[in-house]
Amino acid sequence: MKFWRRKMSDRLLELGIFAIGLFYPVVPKGKARMRVQISADHSKNDLAKAVAAFANARDELTSTDNLGGIGAP
């Protein structure tokens, strides 16, 4: 799980979205998650870009070719 979140965080940064992967011991084992912050300065277009980046990164990383056969969590 940690490996997948790290790859997701790296790919999102490449797509222009800053998202931090959180893993044990910051969160309980098996409960890794991503952290993003949204502010009033973000436009609807900014949010749409972020959602699209998450979907694109997920789709890219769930391919076993991109994870060395690991697949999605």
Phi, psi and omega in degrees: 000315181301316180301315182296316180295322179296315178297320180297313179300315179298316181293320178298320178298320176299329180271004177090015180243124179268110179224134183256130174279131178247130181222173177306136012267005179292322176235161180302150177307138180079004183240032180304149181207172178251144177241130174227159176234136179243138178234171179295341179284344179284133178272170175299325177295319177300315181294320177297320178298318180295315179298317179296321179295318177299316181295317180296314180297317178301312182298319179295316187279341178278352172289128181298336178297323183277347181244014180063034178088006183280321182076180182285158179293000000 
